[in-house]
Amino acid sequence: MKKKPITILATIAASISLGYAFLPSWLLGFFASRYVAGKRTGQSGRLKSIVIPVRTWRLHLHHWLYSTILLGLSAALGLYLLSPTITYGVLAGSIFHGIYFYNDWHVVAARNVPE
């Protein structure tokens, strides 16, 4: 299954269903993620990645992953940044960026390699 057509179609569907404020806030989230994240897979960005060591594993919390968690929490708890549409847009832009632009977006857990 191709990730690019699915993510683009999901973004278009969300823009249509959530209204006019979604797209500008989506663009804000997308470009903010693009600014702070690494340019390519494996390259460090302006903000350090969240990597949690657990015994012999490294858990990498990609920005798309914690944006998804924040989006779920926001929807469940009813906590929003200005409005639900803006909150969903900013977080969806970050999720889109993380999945669309990196080859390792699906690698969350990896074994530690001894040095």
Buried (B, 14 or more C-beta within 10 A) or exposed (E): EEEEEEBEEBBEEBBEEBEEBBBBBBEBBBEBBBEEBBEEEEEEBEEEEEEEEEEEEBEBEBBBBBBBEBBEEBBEEEEEBEEBBBBBBBBBBBBBBBBBBBEEBEEEEEEEEEE
